[in-house]
Amino acid sequence: MKNTGLDKILGRIDDLDSVNLGILVQRLARDRKLQETVFNTIQDGILVIDSERVVQYANEAAFSLIGLKEDDVGNTRLWKMVPDLARSMDLENTDTTGKAARVLSREVELTYPEHRFVRLYMVPIDTQVGQDDSGGMVVVLSDVTEEKVSMQERIESERIASIMRLSAGVAHELGNPLNSLTIHLQLIERKLKKLQLGETADSMSESLEVCQGEVKRLDGIITHFLEAVRPQQPDLNELDLVELLDEVLRVQEAELSNRRLDVNIKVGQAIPSILGDRGQIKQVFFNLIKNAMEAMQPGGKLRVLARSDDEFVYMQFIDTGSGISEDELSRILQPYYTTKKEGHGLGMMIVQRIIRDHGGQLGIESLKGEGTAITLQFPQQHRRTRLLGV
């Protein structure tokens, strides 16, 4: 919006005396302060750059969005501070004649100061009629990270759900012939016992045992898979996580002792209860402790740290096991991926699904040869209530 009164005064600035000139300066200062106040209340980042791509102005949102400092304004070219953003501008904002494009709108991915997705909108600065294009640009930056990530998560969830529905149907159909194989193998076993064929019978019995063992293994894989892809909605009740962990450790105490593993639980402060499904969270604890046991040698140590803040309750399982390589870590939550000889590769997938169904998050950190830390984040009751009310 143009300030027509101010425009008239500026049109005859050469005729102003010192008093009126002083009034004009004060008015310009007030207008500038007002404009800066307005710009600084805008959540989108606003930049003004000149033809050399030097930042001449930035509002507060732009400072935080791309990591600008006060000294950068008027001195530093944008491409030196934000290469990702500058590449998008410098490579794509010119036409075939080399002049600045009239409008540029696109999304870019920034890696500094934080990983963000930003929607970029650029327009050239208007100049007076008859003058050459100044090459300056106004840049508006909108942080769309949450929107982008939410969309990606939604697409990924829908993709996984489709695969799971298809896989569940296939797994169910596989169960019928496996049941039939089990029955016929039992009949063959009974007939072999009656025939008494000596060494031939013994050899056939061994082969039969192998077949029965493989059928049983396949049946176990299908059972675990169906548990993963046909999850039950959590039955939410007030739950004390530390108490539940003690209960799980009592059940696993004998195995931990046989493996000569030490377990230490540290509770930072009084941990508030959460809304959770007792059976499902118990399964999470069983899976994580079992994984830690199998990753450690005799004398290994498992630490469980429990703490909370105003919004969440955290349970962290830290073992001194063999650790997970960077390549394996990126695949550890994929179905059927396992680093164990006897593993079915669904344990961590089930853990992640249960935690997500409880409105929580799962974090994994590991170093090969040093151990693994798995962090479970649960929303406190008041936050969970808000989530359910959305």
C-alpha positions in Angstrom: 0.0 0.0 0.0 1.4 3.4 -1.0 1.6 6.3 1.5 0.2 9.0 -0.8 0.8 11.8 1.8 4.4 10.8 2.2 4.8 10.5 -1.6 3.6 14.2 -2.1 6.2 15.4 0.5 9.0 13.3 -1.1 8.0 14.8 -4.5 9.0 18.3 -3.3 11.8 17.4 -0.9 14.1 20.0 -2.5 11.7 22.8 -1.3 11.7 21.7 2.4 13.3 23.9 5.0 15.3 22.4 7.9 12.3 22.2 10.2 10.1 20.4 7.8 13.0 18.2 6.7 13.5 17.2 10.4 9.8 16.4 10.6 10.1 14.3 7.5 13.0 12.3 8.8 11.2 11.6 12.1 8.2 10.4 10.1 10.3 8.2 7.9 11.9 6.7 11.1 8.5 6.0 12.6 7.3 4.4 9.3 10.4 2.3 9.2 9.9 1.1 12.8 6.3 0.3 12.1 7.2 -1.7 9.0 9.9 -3.6 10.9 7.5 -4.4 13.7 5.0 -5.7 11.1 7.6 -7.8 9.3 9.0 -9.2 12.5 5.6 -10.5 13.5 5.3 -12.5 10.3 6.3 -16.1 10.8 7.6 -16.4 7.2 11.1 -15.3 6.5 11.5 -12.2 4.4 14.8 -11.3 2.6 15.7 -8.5 0.4 18.8 -9.2 -1.8 20.5 -7.0 -4.4 21.8 -7.8 -7.8 24.9 -9.3 -6.3 22.8 -11.5 -4.1 24.0 -9.7 -1.0 21.4 -9.7 1.8 20.3 -6.1 2.4 17.4 -6.9 4.8 16.0 -9.8 6.8 13.2 -10.1 9.3 13.5 -12.1 12.5 12.0 -15.2 11.0 14.6 -15.2 8.2 17.4 -14.9 10.8 16.4 -18.1 12.6 15.3 -20.0 9.4 18.6 -19.8 7.5 21.0 -19.0 10.4 21.7 -15.3 9.5 23.8 -13.1 11.8 23.5 -9.3 12.2 26.9 -8.8 10.7 25.8 -10.7 7.6 23.3 -8.1 6.5 24.8 -5.8 3.9 28.1 -7.7 3.8 27.6 -11.3 2.9 26.2 -13.0 -0.2 23.4 -15.4 0.3 25.2 -18.3 -1.5 28.0 -18.3 1.1 25.6 -18.8 4.0 23.0 -21.0 2.5 24.3 -22.9 -0.6 21.2 -25.0 -1.0 19.0 -22.0 -1.2 21.3 -19.9 -3.3 21.7 -22.7 -5.9 17.9 -22.7 -6.4 17.9 -18.9 -6.8 21.0 -18.4 -8.9 20.5 -21.3 -11.3 16.8 -20.9 -11.9 15.8 -17.3 -11.5 17.1 -16.1 -14.9 15.6 -16.5 -18.4 17.5 -17.0 -21.6 18.4 -13.3 -21.8 20.0 -13.4 -18.4 17.4 -11.1 -16.8 15.8 -11.9 -13.5 12.7 -14.0 -13.7 9.4 -12.3 -12.9 8.4 -14.9 -10.3 10.0 -18.0 -8.8 8.1 -20.4 -6.6 9.4 -23.8 -5.5 10.3 -26.0 -2.6 13.9 -26.4 -1.4 15.6 -28.6 1.2 17.9 -26.8 3.6 20.5 -28.6 5.7 21.7 -25.6 7.8 21.2 -24.5 10.6 18.6 -27.3 10.8 17.2 -29.8 8.3 14.1 -28.1 6.9 11.9 -28.0 3.9 11.2 -24.5 2.8 8.7 -23.1 0.2 10.5 -20.3 -1.7 8.7 -17.4 -3.3 10.7 -14.7 -5.1 9.7 -11.6 -7.0 11.9 -8.9 -8.5 12.0 -5.4 -6.9 10.1 -2.9 -9.0 12.1 0.0 -10.4 10.9 3.3 -11.9 9.7 3.3 -15.4 12.5 3.8 -17.9 15.2 2.4 -15.6 17.0 -0.9 -16.0 16.0 -3.8 -13.9 17.9 -3.5 -10.6 18.3 -7.3 -10.3 17.2 -7.1 -6.6 14.7 -9.6 -5.3 12.3 -10.0 -2.4 12.4 -13.6 -1.1 9.7 -15.1 1.1 10.5 -18.3 2.9 7.8 -20.5 4.4 8.8 -23.4 6.7 6.8 -26.4 5.4 8.8 -29.1 7.2 6.0 -30.3 9.4 3.6 -30.3 6.4 6.2 -32.2 4.3 7.1 -34.7 6.9 3.4 -35.4 7.8 2.6 -36.0 4.2 5.6 -38.3 3.8 4.6 -40.2 6.9 1.0 -40.5 5.7 2.1 -41.8 2.3 4.5 -44.3 3.9 1.8 -45.4 6.4 -0.7 -46.0 3.6 1.9 -47.9 1.6 2.8 -50.1 4.5 -0.9 -50.6 5.3 -1.5 -51.8 1.8 1.4 -54.2 1.8 0.4 -55.5 5.3 -3.1 -56.2 4.2 -1.9 -58.1 1.1 0.7 -60.0 3.2 -1.8 -60.9 5.9 -4.0 -62.5 3.3 -1.1 -64.5 1.8 0.1 -65.5 5.3 -3.4 -66.7 6.1 -3.7 -68.8 2.9 -0.3 -70.3 3.6 -1.5 -71.5 7.0 -4.0 -74.0 5.4 -1.4 -76.1 3.5 0.9 -76.0 6.4 -1.8 -77.5 8.7 -2.4 -80.2 6.1 1.4 -80.9 5.9 1.5 -81.2 9.7 -1.3 -83.7 9.7 0.1 -85.9 6.9 3.6 -85.9 8.4 2.1 -87.1 11.7 0.4 -90.0 9.8 3.7 -90.9 8.1 5.4 -90.9 11.4 2.9 -93.3 12.9 3.2 -95.7 9.9 7.0 -95.7 10.0 6.9 -96.7 13.7 4.7 -99.7 12.7 6.7 -100.8 9.7 10.0 -101.5 11.6 12.3 -101.2 8.6 15.5 -101.0 10.6 18.2 -98.6 9.3 16.0 -97.5 6.5 13.3 -96.5 9.0 15.9 -94.6 11.1 17.0 -92.6 8.0 13.4 -91.9 7.0 12.6 -90.8 10.6 15.5 -88.3 10.5 14.2 -86.8 7.2 10.7 -86.7 8.7 12.0 -84.8 11.8 13.7 -82.3 9.5 10.4 -81.8 7.6 8.4 -81.4 10.8 10.9 -79.0 12.1 10.8 -76.8 9.0 7.0 -76.8 9.0 7.0 -75.8 12.6 9.5 -73.0 11.8 7.3 -71.8 8.9 4.3 -71.8 11.2 6.1 -69.8 13.7 7.2 -67.2 11.1 3.5 -66.9 10.0 2.3 -66.5 13.5 4.8 -63.8 14.3 4.0 -62.1 11.0 0.3 -62.1 11.7 0.9 -60.6 15.1 2.8 -57.8 13.5 0.4 -57.0 10.6 -2.9 -57.6 12.5 -2.3 -55.4 15.6 -4.9 -55.1 18.2 -6.0 -51.6 19.2 -4.3 -50.9 22.6 -6.6 -51.2 25.6 -5.6 -48.0 27.4 -5.5 -48.1 31.2 -3.4 -46.3 33.8 0.0 -48.0 33.7 3.1 -47.8 35.9 6.0 -48.5 33.5 8.7 -49.1 36.2 6.4 -51.6 38.0 5.7 -53.4 34.7 9.5 -53.5 33.9 10.2 -55.1 37.3 7.5 -57.7 36.5 9.1 -58.5 33.2 12.6 -58.7 34.7 11.4 -61.2 37.3 10.2 -63.5 34.6 13.6 -63.2 32.7 15.7 -63.3 35.9 16.7 -67.0 35.5 17.9 -66.5 31.9 19.8 -63.3 32.7 21.5 -65.1 35.6 22.4 -68.1 33.4 24.0 -65.8 30.9 25.8 -64.0 33.7 24.4 -60.6 32.7 23.9 -57.7 35.1 20.8 -55.4 35.0 20.7 -52.0 36.7 17.6 -49.8 36.8 17.9 -46.1 37.5 14.8 -44.0 38.1 15.5 -40.3 37.9 12.5 -39.1 39.8 9.0 -40.2 40.5 7.8 -41.4 37.1 4.1 -40.6 36.4 1.9 -43.3 35.1 0.8 -43.4 31.4 -2.2 -44.6 29.5 -1.1 -47.9 28.0 -2.0 -51.5 27.1 -0.4 -53.7 29.8 0.1 -56.7 27.5 1.5 -54.8 24.6 4.0 -52.7 26.6 5.0 -55.9 28.4 5.7 -57.4 24.9 7.9 -54.4 24.1 9.9 -54.8 27.2 10.3 -58.6 26.6 11.5 -58.0 23.0 14.0 -55.3 24.0 15.5 -57.2 26.9 15.7 -60.4 24.9 17.5 -58.5 22.1 20.0 -57.1 24.6 20.6 -60.5 26.2 21.4 -62.1 22.8 23.7 -59.2 21.9 25.8 -59.5 25.0 28.6 -61.8 26.1 28.8 -63.2 29.7 29.6 -60.3 32.0 27.6 -57.8 29.9 25.5 -55.1 31.5 22.1 -53.8 30.7 21.1 -50.4 32.1 17.5 -49.1 32.1 17.0 -45.4 32.7 13.6 -44.0 33.5 12.9 -40.3 33.5 10.2 -37.8 32.6 9.6 -34.1 31.7 6.5 -32.0 31.5 5.1 -33.8 28.5 6.7 -37.3 28.2 8.0 -40.4 30.0 11.2 -41.9 28.7 12.5 -45.5 29.1 16.0 -46.1 27.8 17.6 -49.5 27.4 21.4 -49.4 27.1 23.4 -52.6 26.6 27.1 -53.4 26.3 26.5 -55.8 23.4 28.0 -56.2 20.0 26.3 -53.1 18.6 24.8 -52.5 15.2 26.7 -51.1 12.2 25.5 -48.0 10.4 24.2 -50.0 7.5 22.3 -52.4 9.7 20.9 -49.6 11.8 19.1 -48.1 8.8 17.4 -51.4 8.2 16.7 -52.7 11.7 13.0 -51.7 11.6 12.4 -53.4 8.3 10.3 -56.6 8.4 12.3 -59.8 8.2 15.7 -58.0 8.6 17.6 -59.6 11.4 21.3 -59.9 12.5 20.6 -63.1 14.4 20.9 -66.7 13.1 17.6 -67.7 14.7 15.8 -64.4 14.5 12.6 -63.9 12.5 13.2 -60.2 11.9 9.8 -59.0 13.2 10.6 -58.1 16.9 11.6 -54.5 16.4 8.9 -53.9 13.8 6.4 -55.0 16.4 8.0 -52.8 19.0 7.8 -49.8 16.7 4.2 -50.5 15.9 3.1 -50.7 19.5 5.0 -47.5 20.5 3.3 -45.6 17.6 -0.1 -47.0 18.6 0.5 -45.5 22.0 1.3 -42.1 20.6 5.0 -42.5 21.4 8.3 -42.6 19.5 11.2 -45.0 19.2 14.8 -44.0 19.0 17.8 -46.2 18.3 21.5 -45.4 18.7 24.3 -47.9 18.3 28.0 -48.3 17.7 29.4 -51.5 16.3 31.4 -53.3 19.1 30.2 -50.9 21.8 26.5 -51.5 22.4 23.1 -50.1 21.7 20.7 -47.6 23.3 17.0 -47.8 22.6 14.8 -45.0 23.9 11.0 -45.3 24.3 9.1 -42.0 24.5 5.5 -42.2 25.9 3.1 -39.2 26.2 2.0 -38.4 29.7 -1.7 -38.9 30.5 -2.7 -35.2 30.1 -0.9 -35.1 26.6 -2.4 -38.4 25.6 -5.9 -37.1 26.4 -5.3 -34.1 24.1 -4.1 -36.4 21.4 -7.2 -38.5 21.6 -9.4 -35.4 21.6 -7.9 -34.1 18.3 
